[in-house]
Amino acid sequence: MTEASTTPPQSNAANMQAKRKKSFAIFGAILAIIAVVYAVWALFLNHFVSTDNAYVGAETASITSMVNGQVQQVLVKDTQTVKQGDVLVQIDNRDAKIAVAAAQAELTKAKRQYKQTRANSSALNSQVFVSDDGIHSAEAQVQKAQVDLGKAEKELLRRQQLSASGAISKEELSTAQIAVENAKAGLAVSQATLAQAKSNQKAAQSTLAANDALIQDSNENSTPDVLIAETKLKQALLDLERTQIKAPLDGVVTRRNIQVGQRVAPGTVMMMVVPVSQLYVDANFKESQLEKVRAGQKVSLVSDLYGDAVEFHGTVQGFSGGTGAAFALIPAQNATGNWIKVVQRLPVRITLDPQELAKHPLRVGLSMEAKIDLRSK
C-alpha cells in the first residue's frame, strides 16, 4: 500500500519543470506587454504634453470717456454684440458745438486780420511813395526860399549903397531889410518842412517794416495766428467727435456701469468690450513639461463648455515672463528652514483658430484642456 501511494521521483521532476516553463512563459508575456506598451508610448504618446489648468483670455477693451459731459444716451446693454465703430454712448454735445462755433469764429477773425495786415502794408507802401513827393516838394520850396533870400540880400546891398549917397530914403532901406528877414524866415520854414517830410517818410518806412514782419514768408493759411486758430478748431471738432463713444473693435459688451443722466469725466470707465473673435488660452504647464515646448508648435484643445465633441486647434505663441507664483500678490517666501519644493507652473500663451471660434464661441475665463504636439514646428 505504501508503494502504491508513493509518487515516482521522475513524475515530480516533470511537474516542477512544467511549472517553471509556465512561470517563464507568463513572465515573458508580461515583459512583452511592457515592451509593447513602452514602444507605443515612445512612438505615439511621448510626443505630447498636456494640462487641464488652462483658461480662455482676451485683450479686453475698456471703454472710457475723453471729455466732460452728461450722458445723453446709452445705446448698448450687457451681453450685446457690437461691431467696430458702433456708437455705445452719446454724451451731451451742446457745449462741444458751442466750442466749435467759437473756434470757427476765431479762425475767421485771424484770416481777416491777416488780410487787414496785408492791406495795411499796401497802404503804408503808398505812404512811402507819397512821402517821396512831399520831400521833393519841400526841397523845391527850400531852393525857392534860398533864391528869394539871395535876391532880397542883393536888393538890400544895392539900397545900402544908394542910401550912402542919399539917393533913396531910409524907409526904402528899411523895407529892403525887412524883405531879407522875411526871406530868411521863409527859408527856415521850408527847411523845417523838408525835415518834417523826411521824418514822416522814415516813420512810414518803420511802420511798413514792422507790418511786413507780421506777414513775411506766409500766406493766409500759413500765418501763425491762422495756424493757432486752425489748431483750436481741430481740437474743438475732436472734442465734439468724442461725445460719441464708439466701439474700438468687434466684441461683446460686458460690465456696463453707466446710466443716462450720469456726469462723466475723462478717464471714467463705462463698460468693457470683449473681442470674442480674438480669444486666446493661457495654459499653465508644469516646469518639468516644458523642456521641448517651442513657439509655433500645434496645440489641440477641448473646452468644458462643449466637451470632447468639439476640438479646438491652436498654436503656441510664447511663454510668460514668470510663473504664477512669482507674480502673485503675496509671493511665496522660501527663505525659511521649513522650505518644501513645489513644482511651479508657467503660463503658455496659445492662439486659437478664428474660424473655429466663430463656429463654437467661447468666453473669457472658461476652462480648457490643452495638449501640445512636440513633433510639430
C-alpha positions in Angstrom: 0.0 0.0 0.0 2.8 2.3 0.7 4.5 1.6 -2.6 1.2 2.3 -4.5 0.6 5.7 -2.9 4.2 6.9 -3.4 4.8 9.2 -6.4 7.8 8.3 -8.5 10.6 10.8 -8.4 10.6 11.2 -12.2 6.9 12.4 -12.1 7.7 15.1 -9.5 10.6 16.4 -11.6 8.4 16.6 -14.7 5.7 18.5 -12.8 8.3 21.0 -11.4 9.8 21.6 -14.9 6.3 22.2 -16.3 5.5 24.8 -13.6 8.8 26.5 -14.3 8.1 26.7 -18.0 4.7 28.1 -17.3 6.1 30.7 -15.0 8.7 31.7 -17.5 6.0 31.9 -20.2 3.9 34.2 -18.0 6.9 36.4 -17.1 7.9 36.6 -20.8 4.4 37.6 -21.7 4.4 40.3 -19.1 7.8 41.6 -20.4 6.4 41.5 -23.9 3.3 43.5 -22.9 5.5 46.0 -21.1 7.8 46.3 -24.2 4.8 46.9 -26.4 3.3 49.5 -24.1 6.6 51.2 -23.9 7.0 51.1 -27.6 3.5 52.6 -28.1 4.2 55.3 -25.5 7.6 56.1 -27.1 6.4 56.2 -30.6 2.9 57.8 -30.2 2.4 59.1 -26.7 5.8 60.6 -25.8 5.4 63.5 -28.2 2.6 65.3 -26.3 2.4 67.3 -23.1 -1.0 68.2 -21.7 -2.6 70.1 -18.9 -6.2 70.8 -17.7 -5.0 74.0 -15.9 -5.8 76.3 -18.9 -8.3 79.2 -19.2 -9.6 81.4 -22.0 -8.4 85.0 -22.0 -8.7 88.1 -24.2 -7.2 91.6 -24.6 -10.3 93.3 -23.3 -11.0 96.9 -24.3 -12.0 99.4 -21.6 -14.4 102.0 -22.9 -13.7 105.4 -21.2 -14.8 108.9 -21.8 -12.3 111.5 -23.1 -14.5 114.6 -22.4 -16.5 116.0 -19.7 -20.3 115.9 -20.0 -23.6 114.4 -19.1 -24.6 111.0 -20.6 -27.5 111.6 -23.0 -27.9 108.0 -24.4 -26.6 104.6 -23.6 -27.2 102.5 -26.8 -26.0 99.1 -25.7 -26.6 96.6 -22.9 -24.5 93.8 -21.3 -24.0 90.7 -23.4 -24.8 92.7 -26.6 -22.7 92.0 -29.6 -21.2 95.2 -31.3 -19.1 95.9 -34.3 -16.2 98.3 -34.6 -17.4 101.8 -35.0 -20.9 101.3 -33.4 -22.0 104.1 -31.1 -22.0 102.9 -27.5 -22.7 106.1 -25.5 -23.8 109.6 -26.6 -22.7 112.4 -24.4 -24.5 115.8 -24.5 -22.7 117.7 -27.3 -24.2 121.2 -27.0 -21.2 122.6 -25.2 -18.9 121.0 -27.7 -20.9 122.6 -30.6 -20.5 126.0 -29.0 -16.8 125.5 -28.7 -16.6 124.6 -32.4 -18.6 127.7 -33.3 -16.2 129.9 -31.2 -13.2 128.3 -32.8 -14.5 128.8 -36.3 -15.1 132.5 -35.4 -11.6 132.8 -34.2 -10.2 131.3 -37.4 -12.3 133.7 -39.5 -11.1 136.6 -37.4 -7.4 135.5 -37.8 -7.8 135.3 -41.6 -9.4 138.7 -41.7 -6.6 140.2 -39.6 -4.1 138.8 -42.0 -5.9 140.4 -44.9 -6.0 143.7 -43.0 -2.3 143.5 -42.2 -1.5 142.8 -45.9 -3.8 145.8 -46.9 -2.0 148.0 -44.3 1.3 147.0 -45.9 0.0 148.2 -49.3 -1.3 151.5 -47.7 2.0 152.1 -45.9 3.9 151.4 -49.1 1.8 154.0 -50.8 2.5 156.4 -48.0 6.3 155.9 -48.5 5.9 156.7 -52.2 3.7 159.8 -51.4 6.3 160.9 -48.8 8.9 161.0 -51.6 6.8 163.5 -53.5 6.4 165.6 -50.3 10.2 165.6 -49.8 10.7 166.7 -53.4 8.2 169.5 -53.0 9.8 170.5 -49.7 13.3 170.5 -51.4 11.9 172.7 -54.1 10.4 175.1 -51.5 13.9 175.3 -49.9 15.5 176.1 -53.2 12.9 178.8 -53.9 13.4 180.3 -50.4 17.2 180.3 -50.9 16.7 182.1 -54.2 14.3 184.6 -52.6 16.8 185.2 -49.8 19.6 185.8 -52.2 17.5 188.2 -54.2 16.5 190.1 -51.1 20.1 190.3 -49.9 21.2 191.8 -53.3 18.4 194.3 -53.1 19.4 195.3 -49.6 23.1 195.6 -50.6 22.1 197.9 -53.6 19.9 200.1 -51.5 22.6 200.3 -48.8 25.0 201.7 -51.4 22.4 204.1 -52.7 21.5 205.2 -49.1 25.1 206.2 -48.6 24.8 208.8 -51.4 21.3 209.8 -50.3 19.6 208.5 -53.4 16.9 206.6 -51.5 15.1 207.2 -48.4 15.5 205.4 -45.1 12.1 204.0 -45.5 13.1 202.1 -48.7 16.2 200.8 -46.9 14.1 199.6 -44.0 11.8 197.8 -46.4 14.7 196.0 -48.0 16.0 194.9 -44.6 12.5 193.6 -43.7 12.4 191.7 -47.0 15.7 190.0 -46.2 14.4 188.9 -42.8 11.2 187.6 -44.3 13.2 185.6 -46.9 15.4 184.1 -44.1 12.2 183.2 -42.2 10.7 181.6 -45.3 13.9 179.6 -45.8 13.8 178.3 -42.2 10.2 177.3 -42.6 10.8 175.5 -45.9 13.8 173.7 -44.3 11.7 172.7 -41.4 9.0 171.4 -43.8 11.7 169.4 -45.6 12.9 167.9 -42.3 9.3 167.0 -41.3 8.8 165.3 -44.7 11.9 163.2 -44.3 10.9 162.3 -40.7 7.4 161.3 -41.9 9.0 159.1 -44.5 11.2 157.3 -42.0 8.2 156.7 -39.7 6.2 155.3 -42.6 9.1 153.0 -43.6 9.5 151.8 -40.0 5.7 151.0 -39.8 5.9 149.3 -43.1 8.8 147.1 -42.0 7.0 146.2 -38.8 3.9 145.3 -40.7 5.8 143.3 -43.3 7.4 141.3 -40.5 4.0 140.0 -39.4 3.2 138.5 -42.9 6.7 137.8 -44.1 7.1 134.4 -45.8 3.5 133.5 -45.1 0.1 133.5 -46.7 -3.5 133.5 -45.4 -3.2 129.8 -44.5 0.3 129.7 -43.0 0.4 132.8 -40.8 1.0 131.8 -37.1 -2.3 133.3 -35.9 -4.3 131.4 -38.5 -2.4 128.2 -37.7 -3.2 128.6 -34.0 -6.8 129.2 -34.7 -7.0 126.1 -37.0 -5.4 124.0 -34.2 -8.1 125.2 -31.8 -10.8 124.4 -34.3 -9.4 120.9 -34.9 -9.3 120.3 -31.1 -12.9 121.6 -30.8 -14.0 119.3 -33.6 -12.2 116.4 -32.0 -13.9 117.0 -28.7 -17.3 117.1 -30.5 -16.5 113.8 -32.2 -15.5 112.3 -28.8 -19.0 113.0 -27.4 -19.9 109.9 -29.5 -18.1 107.0 -27.8 -17.7 104.2 -30.3 -16.6 100.6 -30.1 -12.9 100.2 -30.9 -13.3 96.6 -32.0 -15.8 93.8 -32.6 -16.9 92.1 -29.5 -19.4 91.6 -26.7 -20.3 94.3 -24.1 -19.7 93.4 -20.5 -19.6 95.2 -17.1 -21.7 98.2 -18.3 -21.8 100.6 -15.3 -23.1 103.8 -16.9 -26.6 105.3 -16.9 -28.4 108.1 -18.7 -28.0 111.4 -16.9 -24.8 110.5 -15.2 -22.0 113.1 -15.5 -18.7 111.6 -16.6 -15.1 113.0 -16.6 -12.2 112.0 -18.8 -11.0 108.5 -17.8 -14.3 107.3 -16.5 -14.7 103.6 -17.3 -18.2 103.0 -18.7 -18.0 99.4 -19.9 -15.8 96.8 -21.4 -15.8 95.1 -24.8 -14.5 91.5 -25.1 -13.2 90.6 -28.6 -14.7 87.1 -28.7 -13.1 86.5 -32.1 -9.6 87.2 -30.8 -9.5 85.0 -27.8 -6.5 83.0 -26.6 -5.7 80.4 -24.0 -3.2 80.7 -21.1 -2.3 77.1 -20.3 -0.3 76.6 -17.1 2.2 73.7 -17.7 4.5 72.2 -15.0 8.1 73.4 -15.4 9.1 69.7 -16.0 6.9 69.6 -19.0 8.3 72.5 -21.0 11.7 71.1 -22.0 10.7 70.5 -25.6 7.9 73.0 -25.9 8.7 75.7 -28.5 6.8 78.6 -30.0 4.9 77.7 -33.2 4.0 74.1 -32.1 0.5 72.9 -32.7 -2.0 72.5 -29.8 -5.3 70.6 -29.6 -7.7 71.9 -27.0 -11.0 70.8 -25.5 -13.3 73.0 -23.5 -15.6 72.1 -20.6 -18.3 74.1 -22.4 -18.6 71.8 -25.4 -16.9 68.7 -24.1 -14.9 66.2 -26.2 -17.3 66.6 -29.2 -15.6 69.9 -30.2 -11.8 70.1 -30.6 -10.2 73.4 -31.0 -6.8 73.9 -32.7 -4.2 76.5 -31.8 -0.6 77.4 -31.9 1.9 78.1 -29.1 2.6 81.9 -29.2 5.1 82.2 -26.4 5.8 81.9 -22.7 5.0 84.2 -19.8 7.9 86.1 -18.3 7.4 84.3 -14.9 5.5 81.7 -13.1 2.1 82.4 -11.5 3.7 82.3 -8.0 6.3 84.9 -9.0 3.6 87.5 -9.9 1.2 86.6 -7.1 0.0 89.5 -4.9 1.8 87.8 -1.9 4.7 85.8 -3.4 5.9 82.6 -1.6 8.8 83.2 0.8 11.1 80.1 0.6 14.0 81.5 2.6 12.9 79.6 5.7 14.1 76.4 7.3 10.7 74.7 6.6 11.0 75.0 2.8 9.3 72.4 0.7 9.8 72.3 -3.0 6.6 72.9 -5.0 6.6 72.2 -8.8 5.9 75.6 -10.4 3.6 76.2 -13.4 4.5 78.6 -16.3 1.7 80.1 -18.4 2.0 79.3 -22.1 0.0 81.6 -24.5 -1.9 79.7 -27.2 -3.6 81.4 -30.1 -6.9 79.9 -31.3 -8.3 79.5 -34.8 -10.7 82.4 -35.5 -12.9 80.2 -37.8 -13.3 77.6 -35.1 -14.2 80.4 -32.6 -16.8 81.7 -35.0 -18.4 78.2 -35.2 -18.1 77.5 -31.4 -17.9 80.8 -29.5 -16.0 80.8 -26.2 -16.0 83.3 -23.3 -13.2 84.7 -21.1 -12.4 82.6 -18.1 -13.7 79.2 -19.4 -11.7 76.1 -18.6 -9.8 74.3 -21.3 -7.6 71.2 -21.6 -4.6 71.7 -23.8 -2.3 69.1 -25.4 0.9 70.3 -27.3 2.3 68.2 -30.1 6.0 68.3 -29.5 6.8 66.9 -33.0 5.1 69.9 -34.8 7.1 73.0 -35.7 
